[in-house]
Amino acid sequence: MKKILIGVFMLLGVSILSSCNYLNVDDYFEDTFKQDSIFANKVNIERYYNGAVALLPKEGRLWHWGCTPGVTGSDEAVSCGKYSNGILEVSFSGTELTIDAITASSMGGWDWNFNVWPDCYKVIRKVNTMLAHLENVPDMNSFERIEFRAKARFLRAYAYYWILQNQGPMILLGDELLDTNEEPSYYKKTRNTYDECVDYICKEFEAAAEGLPEEQPVDLIASPTSGAALALVARLRLQAASPLFNGGDAARKYFGNFTRCTDGVHYVSQVYDERKWAVAAAAAKRVIDMGRYELHTVPADNYTAELPENVPSESFPYGAGGIDPYRSYSEMFTGETLPSTNKELIWGNSQFVSDHTEYIFPLGYGGASSISVPQRIVDAFYMVDGRDINNSSAKYPYENSPYDKNCIVQENKILSLNYTLQAGTYKAYANREPRFYANIGFTNTLWTMSSCSEGGKNNIAVQYYKGGNCGKDKSTNNVYNLTGYTSKKFVHPRDARTGTGARIISKTFPIIRYAEILLSYAEALNNLENSYEVDGYTYYRDFQSIKDAFNPVRYRAGLPGITDADLATIDGFNNVIQRERLIEFFHEGRRYYDIRRWGIVEDLENEPLTGCNVEQSEWEGFYASTIIQYSTIRQRVFKPKMIFLPLELNELRKVPTLDQNPGWEK
């Protein structure tokens, strides 16, 4: 992709290092230079399109160097902050936000920047240029024009989507091509409201869906499809219905004074509109009714653990029968399942996620151990029978005696083909649901690293305590695991980063998958107190429809589904959904946005982050949960301005009619 980008810019005579504002006339002129070459044939316009794609933020940059705060910008991961790996400085961008190091004049480093605004407007400008001249491409037939127009509109909508997610409402340009000969007053634009932006982006995605294919060939698996467009509509509609953006307490708290300078209109609605939940439900249902997607499953085999008695044993999706819950979930992320065969993957790409496992691999084995998971996230995962750890059953108890050397698993226990709970493991990590083992690396987790044939560098039971093989005292640069937990979501059993034969299996990052659509449908229906008609269908808080969407996600994880008692109140089931999304989408980049749209981010950030006491040896307090004392955690703070990222000061100076996001300097 980078080679394509460089080639396009060389063709156009554009410097890749030039800074730009979306209304910068000089940059616009450079971008339209030699248009005859761009539209001379379909190969050239395709290259121009690829150059636009390359400007977008990289979704797979989960842990560091991200253009969004990502997992370290929420409570699902913490890091040691900046450090040198001996070659260059590594930055965990989300951590920079949580320690209040981001300003409107300093939004990133040499390799990452939260200011997605200018590059996304570059994309928008390129798309508008392509759409205006598409008919001039001589060797493109009518069918090719339809599909190209559709994918260009998808790309433009996705660029707007990125701005909306991170920096809030933007200026909607439509198909406008800015005239370089106009007076300066022509470029004085104002931001649209949040709802106007959502409506426009969704309409663009819907229009794109009409011309996009339902599936892409294997060699173009990352290219958008009609399903990807409609799934992103479902995500946006759910977000727009949520308390932060729909006249709830959070909307009033964070955006009550966020008004447009030119006319006083609120950028974010201060009036609740319940119908938005019905619109969100309809958007999710439309994807469900496509019939193209289903939850990923792997058949049960001789290694599959028995289901607890309270888990329905009917064949999936009516129960958890016939599948291996651990592999069904895990193999979507490890690279074992190819994206072309994963019917749950609506849209994804392979950028960066494979390489970035360095930051979760253990010290001494090619990793930095620089991503740690807080205790509250670990504790959110259910027991194997679906109970909370504080309400465990006698058959599947939660045992937590941090100073008792006998509080350990006595023998190896095979949970699945590629997962064995090791003898000697602390019992608090036993009897947990399959997603716990697929996602969380804890002390005594076996890192098989089987591609490495070198003795002493594979089949390692990792120990994060003082004196352990990957503990703090093994660090040479003050970077180490802070909590005793890390993420194993994207780690294949064969993955190894050092030693003879070591290699990393290629993985696909799921930008959006079918489980999200199902949980979004359940959430939208749950929040309806009245019935509404949308596109000829009636939506209301129908218990059976909620169960039909929600329960298969639970069954795939080997857990019991929900009951009418779980649905007794709207708020009660919202709590269930919030927990389910935390677990199901762990380290997929969703939680940063979820806890904001629900309006709970400030409450969560005001609670101390805890983990194992990595300053202590195993039976002298390591397993006793303690407040994390590392400097980047002590400095952690939440300010209301952090709901959105700022608009960079340079943007405001160039376009004086732009309003800054609340709380950020102007």
Secondary structure, 3 states (H helix, E strand, C coil): CHHHHHHHHHHHCCCCCCCCCCCCHHHHHHHCCCHHHHCCCHHHHHHHHHHHHCCCCCCCCCCCCCCCCHHHHCCCCEECCCEECCCCEECCHHHHHHCCCCECCECECCCCECCCHHHHHHHHHHHHHHHHHHHHCCCCCHHHHHHHHHHHHHHHHHHHHHHHHHHCCCCCCCCCCCCCCCCHHHHCCCCCCHHHHHHHHHHHHHHHHHHCCCCCCHHHCCCCCHHHHHHHHHHHHHHHHCHHHCCCHHHHHHHCCCECCCCCCECCCCCCCCHHHHHHHHHHHHHHCCCCCCCCCCECCCCCCCCCCCCCCCECCCCCECECHHHHHHHHHHCCCCHHHCCCEEEEECCCCCHHHHHCCCECCCECCCEECCHHHHHHCCECCCCCHHHCCCCCCCCCCCCCCCCECCCCEEEECCEEECCCCEHHHCCECHHHHHHEEECCCEECCCCCCCCCCCCEECCCCCCCCCCHHHCCCCCCCCCCEEECCCCCCCCCCCCCCCCCCCCCEEEEEHHHHHHHHHHHHHCCCCCEEECCEEECCCHHHHHHHHHHHHHHCCCCCCCCCCCCCHHHHHHHHHHHHHHHCCCCCCHHHHHHHCCCHHHHHCCCCEECCCCCCHHHHHCCCEECCCHHHHCCCCCHHHHCCCCCHHHHHHCCCCCCCCCCCC
